[in-house]
Amino acid sequence: MAADSAYAVAHEHPDGGVWHLLVGARKGSLTVELEAIKNTEADLQPGTDDMAAVISQVFAKASQ
């Protein structure tokens, strides 16, 4: 995604066995963060890609 800075953080919940995924990016003064819960580690990369696409759409709409 075209951003000044971006990050993705995944953390496995110790009790529930689910993964918490946080993806965010900043472009200029606009910051977008998304959070999701994934059931398996294999779901993390596709989830990150989907969230990055949403963030890119937000940046595109904001620049119109």
Order of alpha helices (4+ residues) and beta strands (2+ residues): beta-beta-beta-alpha
